[in-house]
Amino acid sequence: MWDNLPIEVQKEIIDKKLSFYVIDAMSIADKAGMGTRINTIMQTAFFKISGVLPEEQAVELIKKYTEKTYLRKGADVVQKNLDAIDLALNATHKVKIGQADSIKHMLPPVPQTAPKFVRETLGEIIAQRGEKMPVSKLPLDGTFPTGTTQYEKRNIAEKIPVWEPSLCTQCGNCSLVCPHGVIRMKAYDPAILENAPSTFKSTDAKGKEVAGLKVTVQVAPEDCTGCGACINICPAIDRANPGRKAINFGPQIELRDTEKQNWDFFLSIPETDSKFLNLSIPKGIAMKQPLFEFSGACAGCGETPYIKLVSQLFGDRAIIANATGCSSIYGGNLPTTPYTKRADGRGPAWSNSLFEDAAEFGYGMRLTSDKQNEYARELLASAKGKGIPEELVDRLLSNTQDSDEQIEAQRADVAALRESLAGKSESWAKELDNVAEALVRRSVWIFGGDGWAYDIGFGGLDHVIASGKNINLLVLDTEVYSNTGGQASKATPIGAIARFATAGKETSKKDLGMIAVSYGYVYVAQIALGANMVQAIKAIREAESYNGPSIVIAYSHCINHGIDMMKGMDQQKMAVQSGMWPLYRYDPRLKAQGKNPFQLDSREPDTSKLERYMYAEVRFKSLVQANPERAKVLLEKQRELIGRRYNEYRYLADRPF
């Protein structure tokens, strides 16, 4: 162990006269059935080696408080922690300290190929030397560049997904559900493979639209968190070996160097031509570059796949106002930013305000964008006859920008307009050049969790959707205040235990979607990616295309639910099947066609699955342990609510219109 340490670490240990111990906590956690949770193991190791208390007394107290802390999560959870404590006591080893003579060195915090600002400012903060930097190294206006998480290379996964081309159906599900944007797919010209590394994998593309091309599914080995969501969702199973899929876990350390080369080569391959992409299905989305990548969200996060999806569909022209909460922490947590940009420099603009005013914050962005567009159109209309080609002006003013192709055409015309303005010195020309980009349609979004949307920010949310303005709200509904420790919100369902609802929440969940539907002119959808990917994609695309307010409420499994995060998408599916989370879309545009605007997208609930869904999660199961009679009462109360709600929704969907 000593010989494998970098020389800088060896010197620090010697200089500080430290005692050095090691423990393979990940193996112990795996053996004890605790997944990747190592906090109890490391706590045990600390008390064993520190001498703060006699070992016997320390162990007794750790076990006592382990039972007190985890009993509400179930006897099985307590036992796993107790087993982990016993295993940790015999697995803590002291390392003999030698000379500072290692040939290994600490890697720089970011690669030397990173931009200067990343190396000199962000890299120093990553290395925890930020207090030594002069303030002149920081941005004067407080804005930070996007696309900087790609330089962190955290290498936190013990295991990473490995693609098996011979089994792959190229469905794209793995890429769609990946919380961190680390598994991607491209279709490309076979000639590109002439310069590929020897270990780079590819196979023939499937489907008429990509006939003759090659396809690769590639993982970013240093950015993957090892959550396993991609493996869990993969439908392609080896019939000869049912335990093997088209994606399987492999050891990260052994694969790291070769897969780094493969990832770098994959990035050099041109993005898949948009003419091959059907963006209404997972396969098409999987081949679209995500403009949200490598965030610091929890491994297996249920929120980030939705944000990534929005970034793939509209990120090149998105303006995002983010409510404080999990999504603001992993969305803009210094020193790096997961929102990124395309090769042409286009990507989301993002900012975070307070918890309570995110809707108003985004509303201001919408009003500003509208005013800039209005002003640019006025200037452009008056430019006719002043040396700007009239047909160019007409195209720019008449383009409805209803599709990606029309938006790209508008961008090309804006570029042509700016070329025409380049040689002009008049004030009107300079002013038009300054606001010309506002002629391209902007997609304004407000992101936030249920604590914001249902509770603290509800007043602002209601004000914004009532305004009638073209603004999109994405509610990442974990049904609890996730970022602040798991307090109950008005989104918390009946029977769930949370802070301020320790006996199980007795009142029903607020129906935010139906409140929005009551306006009649707001697009509303409730989605769950793990239950119906196509419906989720369709709802988000419909919401953005609607020229008015829209709200999309997305079921987001969470570590606070007390689940195996690898199987989070399974819980989403079970939530829909049991009736806990009905899927629907309300599109006001259908009324003009004489059609019913309310479309119920999920089947009649199978409430026999309700217990299976609820008691797979610690937030519900712990009540059974603490108070089985109350748990039974609340279970039946939830079952009754599901039946009543389904009948109400069914009526809305079937009524004559």
LOTIGU-657684 format. One record per residue: residue in one letter; x, y, z of N, C-alpha, C in turn. Coordinates in steps of 0.2 Angstrom, whole numbers, plus 5000, padded with zeros to 4 digits. Last residue first. Layout:
REM LOTIGU-657684
aXYZXYZXYZ
...
***
This chain:
REM LOTIGU-657684
f466450804871466750864871466650894864
p465950684884465850714877466150784877
r467250604894466650654894466550674886
d468450534897467850504893467250554891
a469250614905469550584898468950564894
l468450634916468750694912468950674905
y468250504920467750544918467950604914
r469550474924469250434919468650474916
y469750554935470150574929469850534923
e468850504944468750574942469150584935
n469350374945468650384942468550454940
y470550404951470550374944469850384941
r470150454963470550494958470450464951
r469550334969469150394968469550444963
g470750244970470050234966469650294964
i471550324978471750304971471150284967
l470850334990471050394986471250374979
e470850194993470250224992470350294988
r472250174996471950134991471250174989
q472450265006472750285000472450244994
k471750195016471550265014471850285008
e472450085017471750075014471550145012
l473650135023473650095016472950095013
l473150185035473350235030473450195023
v472850065041472350115040472550155035
k474150005041473649965038473050015036
a474850095049475050085043474550055038
r474250075062474150135058474350135051
e474649945064473949955064473850025060
p476049955065475749915059475049925059
n477250055068476450055070476050025065
a478550025064478350065070477650055073
q478449945053478849925058478649955065
v477650025045477449955046477749925052
l478450135043477850145047477550075049
s479450085035479650105042478950115046
k478850085022478950025026479050035033
f478850215017478250185019478350125023
r480250245016479750295019479050265020
v480750125010480850135018480350185020
e479950034998480250105000480250105008
a479149934996479849924993480249984995
y477949965000478349935005479049915002
m477350024989477450064995477950024999
y477249914979477549974978477850014984
r476549814987477249804984477649864982
e475349884989475849864995476549854992
l474849894976475049954980475549934986
k474449794968475249804968475349864972
s473149804968473449744972474249754972
t472749904961472949924967473149864971
d473049944946473049884949473249894956
p472150074938472650054943472549984945
e471950084920471650074927472150044932
r473450154912472850114913472550114920
s473850324907473950264911473350224911
d473450444901473950394897474050334901
l472050534897472350494902472750434899
q471950694891472050624889472450584895
f470950834888471250794894471350714891
p470250894878470950914879471350874885
n469350824865469450824873470150844874
k469150924851469350864854469350874862
g468951024842468350994844468550924848
q470051094840469951044835469351004837
a470151174851469951214845469851164839
k470551084861469851114861469651144854
l471851064859471351014856470651034856
r472551154866472551164858471951114855
p472751114879472151164877472051174870
d473050964885473251004879472751054877
y473550864897473050914896473250964891
r473950704900474150764897473550804896
y474550584913474050614909474350674905
l474650444924474950484918474450514914
p474650434942474350424935474650474930
w475350354954475550414950475250404943
m474750254961474950314965475150374960
g474350144953473850204953474150264958
s475150044950474750044957474250094957
q475850094939475450034939474950024945
v476550194944476050204939475550154939
a477450134953477050194955476450204950
m478150044945477650024950477150074952
k478950144938478450094934477850074939
q479650184948479250234944478750194941
q480350074952479850104956479450154953
d481150054941480650004942480150034947
m481950164942481550164936480950114937
g482750124953482350184953481750184948
k483750024955483050004952482550064953
m484850094960484950054953484250044950
m484450124972484350174967484550154960
d483350054982483950034979483950074973
i482650174994482650124989483350104986
g482250285002482450225005482450165000
h481850414998481350364998481550295001
n483050484997482650495003482050445003
i483450454984483750424989483450424996
c482050454973482550494977482850444982
h481150474958481350434963481950464967
s480050584952480750584952480950534959
y478850624940478950584946479750564946
a478550784935478950724933479050684940
i477450884927477650864934477950794933
v477451034918477650964917477850934924
i476551164912476851134918476951054917
s476551314902476451234903476851214909
p475751454894476051424900476051344900
g476051464876475651484882476051444888
n476151374864476251454864475851474870
y476951224865476251264866476451334867
s478151164864477851184858477251234859
e478351114877478751174874478451204868
a477351024878477351074883477751134880
e477750924868477150964867477051024872
r478950884874478950914867478350954866
i478450824886478950884886478950914879
a477650724880477350774885477850834885
k478450644873477950674870477650734874
i479250594884479550634879479050674875
a478250524891478650574894478950624889
q477850424882477350474884477750534888
v479050354880478750394875478250444877
m479150294893479650344891479450384885
n478350254906478150264899478650324896
a479050224918478450194917478250194909
g480150304920480250234920479650194919
l479650434918480050404913480150334914
a478150494920478650454924479050414919
i477150644921477550594918477950554923
q475850754918476150714923476450654920
a475550914911475650844910475950814916
v474651044904474851014910474950944908
y474451214898474651144896474951104902
v473151314901473851294903473951224901
y471851354900472351374895473051364897
g471151304911470851294905471351314899
y471351314925471351374921471051364914
s471351184929470751224930470751294927
v472551134928472051114923471451164923
a473151174940473351204934472851194928
i472551084948472451154950472651194943
m472950964943472250984942472151054944
g474350964947474150964940473450984939
l474250964961474551024958474251024950
d473450904973473450884966473650954962
k474250854988474050904984474050894976
k473950704995474450744992474050794988
s473050685011473250675004473650725001
t473650665028473250695023473450685016
e474550585035473850565036473350605030
k476150515035475650575033474950555032
g476850445049476550435043476050495041
a477350505060476850445061476550425055
t478150605056478450545058478050485060
a478150725049477650675048477850605050
f479250795051478550835052477950785050
r480050695040480150745045479550785045
a479050555035479550605034479650655040
i478250415029478550445035479050495032
a476750405020477450415020477650445027
g475350405021475650345023476450355024
i474950505007474750465013475150405014
p476450595000475850554999475650525006
t476950754998477050695001476450655002
a476750884993476750824988476850754991
k476850965003476150955001476150904996
s478150875012477950935008477150915007
a479250835026478650825022478450885018
q481050835024480450855027479850845023
g482350785020481850745020481250765024
g483450875020483450825025482850775025
t483550965010483650995016483450935022
n483350904997483950934998484050955006
s481950854998482550804997483250845000
y480550855004481050905003481750865004
v479550754993479850765000480350824999
e479250714981478750704986478950714993
t479950734970480150684974479750664980
d479750804955479350794961479550724965
l480150934947480450874949480250844955
v479251024936479251004943479550934944
l479551144924479751074925479751064933
l478651254914478851234921478951164922
n478851374902478851304903479051294911
i477951504894478451484899478351414901
n477151624887477451564885478051544889
k475851684898476451694894476751624892
g474751674906474651664899475251664895
s474751704920474851754916474751744908
a474551584927473951624926474051684921
i475851544929475451504924474751544922
v476251644938476551644932476151604927
h475451624950475451694946475751684939
d475851494953475151504951475151574947
l477151524957477051474951476351484949
g477051604968477351634962477151584956
g476351514976476051574975476351604968
f477351414978476751394974476351464972
g478551404984478551444978477851444975
i478251324995478551384996478551434990
d477351204988477351244995477651314994
y477451154976476851134980476851184986
a478751204971478151204967477451194971
w479751184981479651244978478951244975
g479551044984479551094990479451164987
d479750984972479050994975478951044980
g480951084963480651024966479951034969
g481251164946481251154954480851094956
f481451274933481551204936481551214943
i480751344919480851354926480951284929
w481251404903481051354908481151374915
v481051464887481151484894480851434898
s481851464872481451414876481551434883
r481751584859482051554865481551514869
r481951594842481551584847481851554853
v482951734836482951654836482451644842
l483051864838482551844832482551764832
a484051884846483451884849482851864844
e485151914838485051844841484451834844
a485152054836484952004831484751934833
v485552154844484952114847484752064842
n486652214838486652194845486152154848
d486152244825486652184826486752164833
l485352344828485052284826485552224827
e486352444832485852424837485552354835
k487052454820487452434826486952404832
a486052514813486352444811486752414817
w485752634819485152584818485552514817
s486952704817486752684824486152624824
e488052654804487452694806487252664813
s488952584798489152614804488552654807
k489152424790488752484791488952514798
g489752294788490052354785489652424786
a488852204795489552214797489852274794
l487652174790487652234795488352254796
s487752064783487552124780487652184784
e488051974794488551994789488452054785
r486851974800487452004804488052024799
l486151904791485951974793486552004796
a486751774791486751814785486551894786
a486351744804487051754803487151794796
v484951734802485251784807485951804806
d484951624794484751694791484951754796
a485351524802485751544797485551614794
r484251534812484951554814485451564808
q483251494804483251564806483951584809
a483651364801483551404796483551484798
e483551314814484151314812484151364805
i482151324815482551364820483251364817
q481651234806481551304805481951354809
e482151114812482451134805482251214804
d481451104823482151114824482451144817
s479951204821480251144821481051164822
d479351334821478951274824479351214825
q479651464816480151424820479751364825
t479051544807478651524813479151484818
n479651674798479851604800479451594807
s479451804795478951764793479051684796
l480651874797480051904800479451854800
l481551814789481651814796481051834800
r481051834776481151764779481151764787
d481151974775480451934775480551864778
v482451994775482052024780481451984781
l482851924763483151904770482651924775
e482151994754481951924755482251894761
e482852114755482252114757481952044758
p484552134761484052104756483352094759
i484952304766484752234769484352194764
g484952434762485452384760485452314763
k483752484766484352514769484952464767
g482552424763482752474759483352514761
k482152374779482052364772482252434768
a482252404793482952404789482752394781
s481052404799481252464797481952464793
a481152264803480652284798480852354795
l482152274812482252234806481752254801
l481652344823482252364819482352334812
e480552254826480452324824481052354820
r481252144830480852134824480652204821
a481952184841482352164835481952164829
y480852214849481252264847481652244841
e480352084851479952134848480352194846
n481452024857481251994851480752054847
q481552094869482052094865481852074858
k480252054875480452124873480952134868
d480451914877479951944872480052014870
s481551914886481651884879481051914874
t480851984897481452014894481551984887
l479851884900479651954898480251994894
r480651774903480151774897480051844895
m481351824914481751804909481251804902
g480251844923480651904921481051884915
y479951714925479451754922479751814919
g480951674933480951644926480451684922
f480651744944481251754941481251734934
e479451684948479451754946480151774942
a479851554951479351564945479351644943
a480751584961481051554955480551564949
d480551624974480351674969480651644962
e480951544985480251564985480051604978
f482251514984481751464984481051484982
l483151634972482951604979482451544978
s483951584958483751634963483651604969
n485151534946484751514952484551574956
s485251514928485351554934484951524940
w485951474912485651454918485751504924
a485751444895485951494900485551474906
p486251294885485851334890486151394893
g487151334869486951294875486451334880
r488351344856487651354859487451304864
g489551314851489551364856488851374859
d489551224841489551294839489451344844
a489551104849490251124846490251194843
r488551154863488751114857489351134854
k488851154881488651184874488851134869
t488151124897488651134893488451154886
y487951114915487651134908488251154904
p488751084926488551034921488251054915
t490151174931489451184929489351124924
t491151194946491051174939490351174938
p491451224960491751264955491551244948
l489751274962490451294961490951234963
n488351204956488751204962489551214960
g487251204948487751254947488151264953
g486551084949486551124942487051174942
y486651034961487050994956487051034949
i485851144967486551124969486951084964
s484651154960485151214960485851194962
s484151024963484251044956484751104955
c483851034977484350984974484651014967
g483651214978483451144980484051094977
t482951354971483451324976483151254978
a482451354954482251364961482851334965
n483151424940483151364944482951384951
a482851464923482751494930482751434935
i483551454908483351414913483351454920
i483351454891483551494896483251464903
a483951364876483551364883483851424887
r484451324864484151394865483751404871
d485051204866485351254862485051324862
g484051124873484651154876484951214872
f482951054868482951124868483551164870
l483350914869482750934865482851014863
q484350904879484450874872483950894867
s483750964890484350994887484450964880
v482750874893482550944891483150974887
l483550774897483050764891482850834888
k484150824908484550804902484150794896
i483050834916483450894914483850874908
y482750694917482250744914482550804912
p483850644924483650614917483150664914
t483850704937484250734932484150704925
e482950644946482850704943483150724937
g483450524952482850524948482650584944
c485150464953484650524954484050514949
g486150374953485550354952484950404953
a487150464965487150414960486450384959
c486650644966486750574969486750524964
a487450764956486850734959487050664962
g488450834950488650804956488050774960
s488450794932488350834938488550794944
f488750754918489250744924489050784930
e487850874909488250814909488650814916
f486850934897486850934904487250864906
l486550924884486950984886486850994893
p486850774874486550804880486950864882
q486550744857487050764862486750794868
k485650604852485650684853486150704858
m485450474853485950494848485950574848
a484350464862485050434864485650464860
i483350514855483550554860484250534862
g483150394846483250464844483550514849
k482750304856483350294852483550354849
p481550344862482250344866482850344861
i480650454851480750394854481450394858
s480550574845479950554849480050484852
l481550604836481650634843480950614847
n482450524826481750524828481650544835
l483750564816483550564823482750564823
f484350584804484250514806483950504813
k484550714803484050684798483950614800
s485550754811484850764814484350724809
d486950644812486550694808485850694810
t487850634827487350604822486950654819
e489350724828488650704831488250684826
p490950644824490350694823489750674826
i492050594836491550574830491050624830
s492650624847492950654841492450634835
l492050554857491950624857492150654850
f492750434854492050434853491850514853
f494050454859493950444851493150454850
d493750474872494050524869493950524861
w493350344875492850394876493150454872
n494450264872493850254868493350314869
q495350314882495550324875494850314871
k494650274893494750344892494950354885
e494650134891494050164890494050244890
t495950104895495750094888495150134887
d495950154908496450184903496250164896
r494950074915494950154915495350174909
l494749944918494549974912494650044910
e495249934931495549894926495349914919
i494450014938495150024938495449994932
q493049964936493250034933494050034933
p492549804931492949844936493249914933
g490849804925491549784924491949834929
f489149764922489649794926490349764925
n488349774905488549734912489049774915
i487249774892487649814897487749774903
a486549664887486949704883487349754886
k486749544901486349594896486849624891
r486749394910487149444906486649484901
g485949304916486249354920486649404917
p485549214906485149264908485349314913
n486349154894486649164901486149224903
a485749124882486149074885486349084892
r485049244881484649184882485149134885
d485449404887485749344884485449274886
i484349534885484649484889484849424885
a483949694884484249644880484649594884
p483449804891482949744890483249684886
c484049894904484249864898483749804897
i483849954917483349964911483449924905
n485049904924484349884926483849894920
i486049974917486049904917485349874919
c485750104920485750084913485650004912
a485950114934485250124931485150094924
g487150104940486850044937486150054934
c488050194946487350184949486950124946
g489250244943489150174944488550154947
t489550364939489550354946489350284948
c490750414926490150374928490150364936
d491850484923491350524925490750484928
e492750394918492950434924492450474927
p492150334907492350294913492550334919
a490850354898491350394900491650364907
v490350234886490350254893490950304894
q489450214871490150224874489950254881
v488950124857488750144864489350154868
t488950154840489350134846488950164852
v488650094823488350124830488850104835
k488750134806489050104812488750134818
l487750124791488150164796488350114802
g486850054784487550064781487950104786
a485350134789485650074786486350094783
v484650224797485350224798485650164794
e483350194793483550264793484350274794
k483050064795483150084788483450154788
g484049984808483450024806483650054799
k485549974817484949944815484449994814
a487249974812486650014814486049974812
d488449854817488049884812487449924815
t489549914830489149864827488749894821
s491049934840490549964836490149904833
k492349984852491849934850491349974845
f494049994853493450034852492949984849
t495349944855494749914859494149954858
s496150014846496049934845495449914849
p495450174841495850124846495650054845
a495150214824494950204831495450164835
n495350254811495850284816495650264823
e494350194804495050174802495550204807
l493050234808493350174812494150164810
i492550314798492850344804493250294808
a491950234789492650254787492950284793
p490650214793491150164795491850184794
d489850364799490150334793490650274796
y488650334813489250364810489450324804
a487750364828487850324822488250364817
k488050354846488150384840488050334834
m487650364863487650324857487650374851
r488250364880487950394874488050344868
i488350394897488250334892487850364886
v488250494905488950464904488950414899
g487250574911487450584904488150554902
h486850544923487450594923487650604916
p485750454924485650524927486250574926
c485150374910485750384913485650454917
v483950354902483850354910484550374913
l484450364889483950404891483950404899
s485450254888485650324888485150374891
c484650144889485150154894485350224894
n483750154878483450164885484050174890
g484150134865484350194868484050204875
c484050014857483450044859483550114862
q484949924852485049994850484450034852
t485049794856484549814851484549884849
c486549704859486249764859485649774854
l487349594858486649584862486249644861
s488549634853488149574850487449564852
p489049734861488749754854488349694852
e489049764877489049704873488749714866
w489849884887489349874882489549804878
v489849904904490249884899489749864893
p489750024918489449984913489949964907
i490950004932490650044927490250004922
k491350014949491149974943490750014938
e491650114958492050054958491950004952
a491750284954491350224953491850164954
i492450404954492150384960491850314960
n493150494945493350424946493050394953
r493050634942493050614949493250544950
k493350734931493650664931493650644938
e493250874928493350854935493650784935
y492950924915493650924917493850894924
q491650924913491950874909492750874911
t491151034920491150964924491550914920
t491051134911491651124915491651064919
g489951194904490351144901490951124905
t490051384905489751314906490151264903
p490951504915490851464909490451404910
f490051614926490551564925490351524919
t489851784931489651734927490151684926
g490251894939489951834942489751784938
d490951994932490252004933489951944936
l492351954934492152014936491352024937
p492851794939492451834934492251894937
l494451784948493751774947493351814942
k495751834949495651764945494851754944
s495751934957495751954950495651884946
v495851884970495151894967495151914960
p497051754970496851824970496251834967
m496951604980496951644974496751714975
k496851544992497551574990497551614984
e495651484993495851544998496451574996
g495751374985495351434983495551494987
r496251254986496751304987496351374985
q495551134983495451164989496051214991
a495551094970496151064974496151094981
i494551164965494451094966494951064970
i495151284964494551274969494451204970
e496051264954496351284961495751274966
g495151244944495651184946495851204953
l494651364942494251314944494651254947
t495851444939495351464944494951404946
e496751384930497051424935496551454940
r496051294922496651264926496851314931
v494951364918494851304921495451284925
f495651464911495251484916495051424921
k496251394900496651424905496251444912
p495551224897495651304896495951334902
a496451074898495851114900496051184898
t497551004897497251024891496651064892
q497950954909498251014907498051044900
p496450914919496950904914497250964911
v496350964937496050964930496650944925
p497250934947496550934948496150934942
p498550824942498350894943497550884944
l499050674952498750704946498550774947
m500450654962499750674962499550694955
h501550524956501450594958500650604958
k502750384960502050414957501950484960
i503850334965503950364958503250394956
s504250374982503750344977503950374970
d504850394994505250384988504850354982
a504950425009504550465004504950454997
q504950265017505250335015504850365010
g503550205027504250205024504550265023
i502450145038502650205035503450195033
k501250015037501950035039502250095035
v499550035041500050035036500750055039
k498349935049498849995050499449985044
h496649905045497449885045497849945045
t495149835048495549895049496249885050
a494349725050494649745043495049805042
n493649705061494249655059494549675053
l492749805061493149795067493749755065
a491849775050492349835050492949825055
l491049675054491549665049492049715049
d490249745064490749685065491249665060
i489649835055490049855061490549805063
a488949755047489449795044489949825050
d487949705056488449665052489049695050
l487249825058487649785064488149745061
n486749855046487249895049487649865054
k485849745044486449755039486949805042
q485049765055485449705055486049715050
v484349885051484749885057485249825057
v483649835040484149885039484649885045
d482849745046483349715041483849765040
a481949815053482449775057482949755052
g481749985047481549915047482149875050
k481750125049481850095043481850025042
r481750135063481150155059481150135052
l483050095066482450055068481850075064
y484150185065483850145059483250105060
t484450245077484350285071483950245065
k484450135086484050195088483850235081
e485450055081484750035082484250085082
t486550145082486350125075485650095076
y486650165095486350215092486150195084
k487150035099486550065102486250115098
k488350025091487749985090487050005093
i489050135097488850135090488250085088
l489150085110488750145109488550145102
e489949965108489349965111488850025110
v491150025103490649975099489949975101
a491550095114491350135107490950085103
q491849995123491350045124491050085118
e492849935116492249895118491749945119
e493850035115493550005109492849975111
p493750185124493950115124493550085118
l493750335113493450295119493750225118
v494750375105494350425109493950395115
g495550295098495650295105495250345109
s495550285084495650345087495850345094
i495250155079495950175078496050245082
k493850135081494350085083495050115083
f493250255077493250245084493750185086
f493450235063493750295066493750275074
a492750115060493550115059493850175063
t491450165062491750105066492550105066
q491350255052491250275059491550225064
m491450175041492050215042491950245049
i490250095042490950065042491450115044
t489250195041489350155047490050125048
n489550245028489650285033489650245040
i489350175016489950155020490050195026
r488350115003488350155010488950125014
t488250034992488850084992488850124999
g487549894999487649934993488249974993
m487349825010487249895011487349935005
g487749685012487149705009486949775009
a488949655017488449665022487749685019
k489649655005489649595009489049595014
d489649795002489349744998489249685001
a490349845013489649865012489349815007
i491649785011491249765017490449785016
s492049844999491949774999491449745005
m492149975004491649954998491449884998
a493149975013492449985015491949965010
d494449915017494149915011493349915012
i495550025025495049985026494649975019
v497050085033496650075027496150025029
y498050215042497650145042497250145035
f499350295049499050285042498650215042
s499850425059499750355058499250345052
l500950565055500250535055500350455056
k501850675054501950615059501250575060
k501850765045501350775050501350715055
d502850715037502950775040502450795045
i502250595032502950595036502950655040
i501150635025501050585031501650585035
e501850715016501350745020501250695026
k502550615008502850675012502450705017
q501550535003502050505007502350565012
v500950634994500550605000501050575005
e501950654985501750704989501350684995
i502050524979502650544984502350604988
p500650424980501050474977501550504982
l500750244985500550314987500950364982
n501250124984500750144979500550214980
d501950094995502350104988501850134983
w501050065004501450125005501750144998
m500449945000500050005000500450065000
***
